[in-house]
Amino acid sequence: MAEITEEQRQFRAAMAHLSAAVNVVTTDGPGGRAGITVSAVCSVTDHPPTVLVCVNQSSYTHDVFKRNGRICVNVLGAEHEELAVHFAGATRIPMEERFGWEIWDHDSDDVPVLRDALVALVGRITSHTVRGSHSVMFVEIERTIVREDRGGLVYFKRQFHRLGEPTVTTV
C-alpha cells in the first residue's frame, strides 16, 4: 500500500471529528452472506426512501453486496459496541460464526436483520458510483424498523461513544 500524503493525513484527521452513527451493513444471496461495520451511511431522500452507503472497493464485502443487490443497514444501539468491533474485522471470529449468533433474523427479509437494532433499513441497491477507493451505493428502502427505547452508538475521534436515551423536556 502506498504511503499516504500529508493532505490525505489532514483530511483523515478532519473526518475523525465528524461524528457518525455506527452501522453493520448485512447481505445474503447468491454472492454469500456478509456484513461490515460502516459509518458512511446517509439519508438521500424520502421519496422514494433512499440512503447511500459507502464501501471500500478493497473490502471483500464490496462485491458480495453488489452481487446480492439487497442489504440491511442495521443502525447499532449503545449496547452493540462489541458487535461493531467484530464486523469491523478487529477480531478473529469468522463471518459464518458471527451470523450464527441468535441475534439475527434471517427469514423475514432474505437478508440478516439484527433483531434489536436501533433501526433496521432493508432495501435494494438501485445504483452505485465509484469515487476514489470507495463505491457509493444508493439503496432504496423497502422496509424500516425503528426502536425508540434505547440510546445510540456513534464513532467520533476514532472511538466508539454511547449516547443515552433522549430525555423529554416539557415546556
ChimeraX attribute file (.defattr): number of C-alpha atoms within 10 A of each C-alpha:
attribute: neighborCount
match mode: 1-to-1
recipient: residues
	/A:1	3
	/A:2	4
	/A:3	6
	/A:4	8
	/A:5	9
	/A:6	9
	/A:7	9
	/A:8	11
	/A:9	11
	/A:10	11
	/A:11	11
	/A:12	11
	/A:13	13
	/A:14	11
	/A:15	14
	/A:16	15
	/A:17	12
	/A:18	12
	/A:19	16
	/A:20	18
	/A:21	19
	/A:22	27
	/A:23	30
	/A:24	25
	/A:25	29
	/A:26	25
	/A:27	28
	/A:28	22
	/A:29	16
	/A:30	10
	/A:31	15
	/A:32	12
	/A:33	18
	/A:34	23
	/A:35	28
	/A:36	22
	/A:37	22
	/A:38	23
	/A:39	18
	/A:40	14
	/A:41	21
	/A:42	14
	/A:43	12
	/A:44	14
	/A:45	11
	/A:46	10
	/A:47	8
	/A:48	11
	/A:49	16
	/A:50	20
	/A:51	20
	/A:52	20
	/A:53	20
	/A:54	21
	/A:55	25
	/A:56	16
	/A:57	16
	/A:58	10
	/A:59	11
	/A:60	13
	/A:61	21
	/A:62	19
	/A:63	14
	/A:64	21
	/A:65	25
	/A:66	19
	/A:67	16
	/A:68	18
	/A:69	20
	/A:70	23
	/A:71	28
	/A:72	29
	/A:73	30
	/A:74	26
	/A:75	27
	/A:76	26
	/A:77	25
	/A:78	20
	/A:79	17
	/A:80	19
	/A:81	17
	/A:82	11
	/A:83	14
	/A:84	20
	/A:85	15
	/A:86	19
	/A:87	22
	/A:88	14
	/A:89	14
	/A:90	10
	/A:91	10
	/A:92	7
	/A:93	11
	/A:94	11
	/A:95	15
	/A:96	10
	/A:97	8
	/A:98	16
	/A:99	18
	/A:100	10
	/A:101	8
	/A:102	9
	/A:103	14
	/A:104	16
	/A:105	15
	/A:106	16
	/A:107	9
	/A:108	8
	/A:109	16
	/A:110	15
	/A:111	23
	/A:112	25
	/A:113	27
	/A:114	23
	/A:115	15
	/A:116	20
	/A:117	25
	/A:118	23
	/A:119	22
	/A:120	24
	/A:121	24
	/A:122	25
	/A:123	23
	/A:124	20
	/A:125	21
	/A:126	14
	/A:127	13
	/A:128	15
	/A:129	11
	/A:130	13
	/A:131	11
	/A:132	8
	/A:133	10
	/A:134	16
	/A:135	18
	/A:136	18
	/A:137	23
	/A:138	22
	/A:139	27
	/A:140	24
	/A:141	23
	/A:142	14
	/A:143	12
	/A:144	13
	/A:145	14
	/A:146	12
	/A:147	12
	/A:148	9
	/A:149	9
	/A:150	16
	/A:151	17
	/A:152	22
	/A:153	23
	/A:154	22
	/A:155	19
	/A:156	16
	/A:157	13
	/A:158	12
	/A:159	9
	/A:160	18
	/A:161	17
	/A:162	15
	/A:163	14
	/A:164	12
	/A:165	13
	/A:166	11
	/A:167	6
	/A:168	6
	/A:169	5
	/A:170	4
	/A:171	3
